[in-house]
């Protein structure tokens, strides 16, 4: 089952890593629009958008995370996957 592969917090949300950032001319609005257009997910379900230079993070409900991951898997790119599950933050 794929469900065990995704880390879900107590609120039923998933943090996703997006391999696009400010260096790709991305801002929160453009990122949400890109995800909405490709994955057909309501923009209001995309929360906590964080844009960094080369990547971004978003938080979405579990069901939408599955839809987004599936939709972006179909997107062919020479780089690594555009959207994937965020790795757990390492404790220092």
Helices and strands as residue ranges (DSSP letters): G 2-5, E 13-18, G 22-24, H 28-39, G 43-45, E 47-51, E 56-61, H 62-73, E 83-85
